[in-house]
Amino acid sequence: MGEDQIKRDGTLHPGFIAPDVYGFLVPRKGFEVDPDSLTELPVPERNSIAILSSYETEGRARFGAFVMPVFFDPAYGRLSLAEREFIGVIVSGVNHCITCLVVHTDLLGKYIGDHGRARRIGINYRQVTLSDRERAIADFCVKLTNDPGQLEAADIAMLRAAGLDDEEIYYVVELAGLFNMTNRTTAAYGMRPDDDFMAEITPAGG
C-alpha cells in the first residue's frame, strides 16, 4: 500500500497490513536465532532476541544470566513475581515502552488472574484499587523513573511506612532500575512485540 492510498483510505480498517518493522536496527546479516534458546523465554520475542543477540552474543548471555532470575525466578529476592511484574508495568507505562508494557502487562494479568485489571494498572494505576504497600511501591517507582535526582530519604521512609523492610526496598529499587534500563534500550532499538505473541494474547475474535 503506497502513501497516496494510505492518505486516501487511512489505516484504521481490517484490510490494512502494517509495514512496521520489528526494530530500528536489523540483526547482523546471516544471524539466525537458535530455536532452543527461545524455549526458556517467558514470551516468544524472537525478533527482539535476534536484534539483541546478533551484535553481542556473549555479552547478551551474561546479561541474561543476571536479569532473567531477577525478573522471572520465583526464588529470587523478596518480591513476589506479581509484585515484580507490577513494577515492570508501572515503569514501562511511565516510559511508554510498548514492547515492555505489552509483555509485562500480560504476565501481570496471568499472575493476578485478571487481565483487565492488569491493563488498567498499566494505563493509570491511580484509578485502580491497590493496597497501601502497592501504591507506595508504584509512587516510588514513578518518582525514580521521572525524577531520580529528586529522591530523598523521605521517599524511602514512605516505603517503610507502607510496611516494606529495607531488604524489600533494595529489591524494589533493583527492579525499577533494571526495568528503566530495558525500557530505554528497547525504545532506542525501536523494538516492537512479535506479531505471533500479540496473536497469542489477543482474545478469540479480538
N, C-alpha and C positions, 0 to 999 in steps of 0.2 A: 504494500500500500504506500503510494507516494505522498509527499507533503500536501499536494493540491487536493488529493482525495481526503486526506485527514482533515484539512481545513473545511472541506465541503460536508463530509459525513460525520465528523467528530470521531471520538474513540469510545464513547460510553454506550456500547451496544455489544451483544454477544458475538457478532461476527468479526469484531476487531481482534486481530492477533498481534499482541505487543511484540515489538522488535527489541525490547530491552535486553541488554547484555547482562551477564552474571557478575561482572565486575569491571572497574575501570582498567585494571590490569588483566592480562591473559596469562595462563600458565606458560612456562617455558616450552618452546617447540619440542615436540616429541615426548613430553612428560605424560605419563598415564598414572592415574591413581590405582594403587594396589587394592583390589576389591576386598581382600581380607582385612585391610586397615579400617574399612568402614563398618565392619560388623560390631565393633565395640563402641561406636559413637552413639550417643543418645538420640541424635537426629541425623537423617541422611543428607547432610550438606556436602555432597560430592564436589560441586563446583567451587565452593569456598575452600575446601581442603586442597583442591587442585591448585588454586592460586597461592595458598599459603605454603604448601609443601614443596612446590616445584622450585622455589627460589632458595630455600634453606631447609633441606630435608633434615639434617642432623639437628640444627637449632630448633626446628619445629618439634622434633621428637622430645628434646629436652624441655621445651616449653610445655608440651602436652603432659609430660610426666609430672610437672608441677601443678598445672592448672586443673587437669581432669579430676584428681582427687578432691581439690578444694571445691570445685563446682558439684561433683556428682557422687563422691564416695560417701555412703551413709555413715561410715565410721569416723569420718574426718571431723575434727574440731568439736564445737559445742552447739552449733546451729543445726536445726533440722533441715532436711532437703527442701521442705516447703518454705522455710524462712530464707534459705539461700536463693531460691527462685524468686521469692518476693522481693529481695534486694535487687536481683537482676532485672526484674520488671520495672521497679521504681527508677533505677539508674538509667536503664535503656530508654524509658519513657522520657525522662528529662533530656537525654541526649538525642532523642529522635532517631535512634539506631534501629532501622526497620528490621533487619535480619535478627538481631539480638532480641528485640521486643517480641517478634513473632515466635521465635523459638522458646524463649523463657516464659512467655505468657501461656503457651501450650503446655509446657511442663508444670507450671504452677497450677493450671487447671486440673491436670491429672493428679497432682499431689493433694489438692484440697477437694477434689471430686466435684468441681463446679467451674466449668469453663467460662460461663457468663460472668461470674464474679471475678475471675482472674482477668478477664478483658476489661471490666470496669475499673479494677485496680490499676491496670496499665494506662487507662485513659485519664482517670483522676481519682487517686486513692482517697482524697479528702471527702469524697461523696460516698464512700463505702464504709460500712461498719467494721471497725478494727479494734483490737484490744489496745490498752494504753501502751503496752510493750511494742506492738506492731506499729502504732502511729509514731512513737518516739523513734524507732528504727528508720521509718520512712522519712520523717522530717530531718533526721541527722544525715541520711544518705543524700537527700536533695541539697542540703547546705554544703556537704562535702563535694558534691558534683558541681554546683553552681558557683560557690564562693569558698574554696578551700582556704584562702588567705584570711577569711573572716572567722575561722574556727577558733574557739577558746575553751578554757576549762569548763565553762558553764554548759557547753554542749555535751561534754562527757558526763557532767553532773545530771543533765536531763535524762540521759540513758540510765544512769544509776537509779535515779528517782523512779523510773519506769520498771525497775526490778532487774536490770541486767547487771551481772557482776563484771569485773574487769576482764576476765578471760573471754567472756561472751562479747564484750565490746571490742576486744582485739580482733575477733573473727568477723565482726560486722565491718570494721574498718578494712580488713584484708579483702573481704568480698567486694565491698563497694569500690575499693581501689582497683581491683582486678577487672571488674565489670566496666569501669570507666576506661581502662586501657583497651579492653577488647572492643568496646563500643567505638573508640576512636580509630583503631586500626581497621575495623570492619567498615566504618564510614569512609575512611580515606581511601581504602582499596575499592570502594564502590560496590561491595558485595551485596547481593540480594538473595532471598531464600530460593532454594531449588523449587522448580515447578512441581516435581513429584512429591516433595514434602508438603507443599501447600495443598495439593490434591488430597494427600493423606489426612490432613487435619481439617479439611472442609467437610461439613456435614453432607450426607447424601442428598442430592437435589440442590445443593447450595452452589 
